Amino acid sequence: NAPRKIFVGGAVNAPGAFELPGKIGLLEAIIMAGDFSSDSSDRELMLIRRTEGGEVLTSVINFQNGLVDNALAEWGDLQPFDIIYVSPKRITGQHRSFRDRIDGILPIEFAIFFGIS
């Protein structure tokens, strides 16, 4: 039985794949990846999740605002194979440059894209 992993990349100090130790949230995943790096001053990230039906859900999250935003709770605990990508620069309202940065590095296509701020 393969370990259940999550993936954390971008502007963190130790990006990589991490075994999901149980019920954890975004903060714990960022800590597992060595915390935010010095070039992630805006603390914006993307959470990418594939549903059981194969649909890919993505959300751009302002992590500092998200800690008190009830909309973030809709995602619940992290699930196996969730991907957290911390942006090294501020994400604009257009999201295009952010998506361009990760196009080609992730083996998935985006189905839904919405923001929480």
Order of alpha helices (4+ residues) and beta strands (2+ residues): beta-beta-alpha-beta-beta-alpha-beta-alpha-beta
